[in-house]
């Protein structure tokens, strides 16, 4: 995640969807694992939030993020939507890198049921190697075995020049435990993992409800 991304249409989808899932599944805790990297001179992050038809309160929230570019403002997401859950920010001031990868996730401990969102620049490790822009399959699997059984993990996944259905099948095949489902829009997919088939079934049901209201595709 880069600060320059705190202002675009992907953010509108990101926060609208995760606020919806957190509330729909009845979680009282939404934890954002930032995986921050330095800004660059690229053009990514320039699309306006309104490109994704999020709820008006989410679009107002995202436009405020465009001005502040402050990850800390995300604690105000439930205030913006009138929700009762809390947001905790994991290492929003630390840069994520391969040298710190082994210890980076160590402070995420077994706590009450919650939604844990991993926000790398690009998503899962590609076939050719892993950089600070990616999370590894092993890291997600270890985290899934660390958090409480009633918690879920959501992972940001940018399009890898293949159909999202095929990419999701590859992601699911690379993980040796847990269950998964996904939801996608334009060039962005969120892959959700749970340790029980019952819980992932609830996520899938919520995804389908979200898709009835928004131009997104559910991948079961």
URQUIQUI-V822897 format. One record per helix or strand of 2 or more residues. SS is the DSSP state (~ for helix, > for strand). FROM is the first residue (numbers start at 1). TO is the last residue. Records with the same first field share a line. If there is no record, write none. Layout:
# URQUIQUI-V822897
SS->FROM-TO, FROM-TO
This chain:
# URQUIQUI-V822897
~->3-5, 9-24, 49-51, 56-68, 71-81, 98-107, 137-146, 164-174, 197-213
>->29-33, 86-90, 115-118, 123-124, 134-135, 152-158, 179-185, 188-194, 217-219
